[in-house]
């Protein structure tokens, strides 16, 4: 007879902690809620039937494994799982059924790991469509999947695995707390929904911005079930957060409020963007009265001439600006400009300290300060593109620095005019 040493007295907290640990074995069915749109009509009924079957199979397996493990006194170790101990005891070490059972368990675990990659991109796309995540997550890739969501999940999953050194004992609490918090919130939301349907008359249907409400004669029973479920899963989440706090659960406790804050900040941003871009607000409409064009030039060449022609197509008010680091350079530019400048205005800024970007930015800022509310300034940046990509690093990146300096100016547009070189 095997005797076990009691290391902790049987208390209510111990029972609740065991209950919480057991509940994690029943997670996974929440993935079904994210894939309801993939079911055939009627979607809700088919999803409900699938949920019942999944729950029944899961509970049967859980109770059966628990019973058998207790009968053979199986204990989980770092070298062998309880499933392997059961299969070895029943079928023997060298039995084909033993290897089939262990292999099947491995395949199930692989499929379970794939669940997040199948459901998070879809859930992320739904949240992004509502404006709580970046809109990029709504885009489907060439294989008709939300590839950006998959890449995002893969990145953060890799970060967690590295930070927690792939210790499942530390990662499971992170997963469990998040799952049971979502259970609690969803069931609390359903209880609120049933409370709203109680105010409807039989046969009445009300459509809101988020959902469609219809009268349900059994709303009281469903509301009680939702409230009870929210209470139970909420207790599990709290117990997990308390018992596993020092083992890594503090990350979730800290991260969830921060994520909620980020989600709402994203939502407020999209709301403000939509409001400012709306055609229903004529006060946001701008009319351009004067359009000035500045063309910074480092010399006079074919790329500059192309940029000047482009600038003239935008506005007749074109000014070329050159920053000269020596009197000889200034004289050379003026001489070439008389021949190739097509009569356009040229401003030469002398910079004895050999700084070319600073004086140019100061000049453009001075022009900006003279603009009226309906004036527009365009900076046309001429630059040549080498035939080989690696040749780009052999040339000055002055144009890039100027573009970055004026990227977020309200009434300034920066336009690139590339002149492509050949071999």
Order of alpha helices (4+ residues) and beta strands (2+ residues): alpha-alpha-alpha-alpha-alpha-alpha-alpha-beta-beta-alpha-alpha-beta-alpha-beta-alpha-beta-alpha-beta-alpha-beta
